[in-house]
Amino acid sequence: MKSFRVYTVIWALCFAVFSIAAFLIPLPTRFCGVFWVGYIFITVTFLFQLACSFFALKSNEPQKTVYSLPTFKASFTGLVAMLIAGGFSMVIPSFPMWLCILLCSAVLAATLIGVILTLVFSKTVSGIDKKVRTYSFVMRSLTADAEHVMASADEPEIKATAKKVYEAIRFSDVMSNAALEQLDTSIQRQFSAFEDAVSSKDTELSMVLGEELLVLIDERNKRCRLLK
């Protein structure tokens, strides 16, 4: 929200400069209908751009802000286009009223469409990214746990097995999907049993469970390749 407060100050200064210029600079169309049409449309676009900026900058999370930036850019582009379209109608005495309304309405409609499309795109990309992070969490978490188990192992034979397990998990494909859910669950259970065996310093059981875990990880890697 701090970024939006800073932006609001800049926005207010820009709008103030526009309003001062509109009412102080001698214009042949001053206070005519075409002048007010241009001024009102530009003001509405200013307010619309401020609303889009609030949406883009309200989050304190950098990732969400990045996903909202296309919406901000679309609204800003629309504001620039409206300043040009409305500005022409305000300074040209012979500019037809109907053409001014049509031109400003077209720019505003194009801005709305652009904002909606970028908003939908941003939501889609954000959803995909969230799904990717969810699917990759299992293997990333197991990698950290396996590294801890390897570091905590004292017996040379157990440590060697723990290292094999750690490297197998570390170099596995972190991505997953619904087809691998059951296998991922089996790997997690097997790893939990392996971790308990290592903690109890049971060399024989640790080596047996470790080998079984390696087989499950290898099976998962092969299925990952088939699913791509």
N, C-alpha and C positions, 0 to 999 in steps of 0.2 A: 504493500500500500504506500510505502514511502516514495517509490518511483512514480506512482500515480499522482501523489500530492505535488511532486516537483513538476510533473507534466502539466497538471492543472494550472499552475502558476504561469507556465510558458503559454499554454492555450489561452488563458485569460488575457495575457499581454498581446498575443496575436489578434484575438478578436477585438480588443480595444483599439488597436492600431487600425484594423479594417474599418471599424465603425467611425472612428475619428476621420479617416480618409474619406469615407463615404459621405459624411455630413459637412466636412470643412472644405474639401477640394471643390472648386467651382465646377459644377456639372450642368450641362444644358438640360438634362432630364430630371433635375432635382425635384423631388416630391411629385413627379408624374407617376402614373400607374405602372409603367414599365420599370421605373426606378424601384418602387416598392416590391414589385414581383421579384426582381433580381436580389434585392436586399433580404427579403424574407426567405427565399430559397437558400441563399448562402448561409443565413443564420441557422436555418434548420439543419443544413449539412454540417455546420460547425458543431451543433449540439449532438448530432448523430455520431460524428467523429469522436467527440468526447466520451460518449457512451461506449463506443467500441474500444477506446483506449482504456476505459475502466475495466472492461472485460479482459483485455490483454495484459494489463499491468497489476491487477488486483492480487494475484497470487504471489506469495513469497518464495515459491518453489521455482528455481530456474528452469526446470524441464517444462513445467506447465506454461511458463511465460514464453518460452521458445515456440511451443505449439500454437500459442495465441497470436504470435507476431504476424502471420499472414493476414489475419483478420484486421489487425491494426494497419498494415500496409495498404490493404484494399480500401479501407475507409479514408486513409490519408490521400490516396490517389484520387478518390472521389471528391475529396475536399478541394484539391488543386484544380480538378476539372470544373467543379462548380464555380470556383473563383474566376476562372477564365470565362465560362459561359455566362454567369451572372454579371461579371464585370463588363463584358461587351455590351450587354443589354442596358446597363446603367449609364454608360458613357456615350453611347451612340443615340442621338436624338431621334433618328428615323427608324430605330429598331422596332419592328412590329410587336405588339403585345402578345399576339397568339404564338409567334415564333419564340418569343422569350419564355413563355410558359411551357411550350413544347420542348424546347432545348433543355431547360432546367429540370423538367420532369423526367426527360430521358436520362440525364446525367444522374439524377437521384435514384431512378430505377436501376440503372446499371450498377451504381454503388451498392444498393441493397442486394442485388443478385450476386455481385462479387463477394460481399461480406458473408452471405449465406453459404455460398459454395466453399469459400475458404474455411468457414466454421465447420461445415460437414467434413471436409477433408482433414482438418486438424483433429476433430473428434475421432475419426477413423484411425488416423496414424497413432494417436494417443492410446486408443484401445488395443491396437496391435502391439505397441511397445509394452503396455501393461501385461498383455498375454505372454509376450516373449520373456519378460522378467519373471513371471509366475512359473512358466514351464522350465526355465533354467535354474530356478531356486534349489531344486532337489539335489542336483549334481554339484552345484557350487557349495551347498551346505555340507554335503558328504565329503567334498574335497578338504574343507577346513577341518572336519572331524577326523578324517583319515590322517591328516598331517599331525594333528594333536596326538592321535594314538601312536603313530610312528615315533614321535618325539618322547613319548612317555614309556615306550617299551624298553626294558632293561636287558632281557635275555637276548643273546645274539641271534638265535634261531627265530624268536618271535619278532625281533626288530627287522630281520630280513624279510619275513612274510609281510609285516606291516608296511614295509617300503614298497613291496610289489603291489599291494592293495592300493596304497596311496598313488603310485604312479599310474596304475590302471584307471583309477577314478579321475585323476588329474588330466589325463590325455583322452578321456572319453568325451563324446559329444554332449555338451551341456543341455542341448535342446531336448524337449520331450513333447509328447502329445497324448491324447486319450488312449491311443493304441498301446502305449508303453506304460500306462498307469499301473497295471497289475505287476509288471516286471519291476518297475521302480519301487513298488511297495515291498516286493520280495527282497530286493537288494537292500533296502533300508532295514528290514527285519534281520537279514543275514549279517549286515554290518553291526547292528546292535549286539547280536550274539557274539560276533567276533571281538567287539570292543570289550564286552564283559570277560571273555576268555583271556584277553591280553591284560586286563586289569587284575585278574586273579593269577596271572603268571602261569597259566596252564599251557605249556609249550605244545603238547600233542594236540589238544583241542584247538588251540589258536591256529596251528598249521592246517588242520583239517578244514576248519571254518573259513580260513583264508583262501584255500584252494577252491572251495565251493563258491566263495564270493567272486573270485576271479573268473570262474566259469559263467556266473550270472552276468557279470559286467561285459564279458566277451559276447555273450548272447545279445545283450542290449545294444552293443555297438553295431552288431551285424543287422539287427532289426532297424536301427536308425538309418543305416545306409540303404536298406530296402525301401524305407518310407520316404526317402528324398527323391 
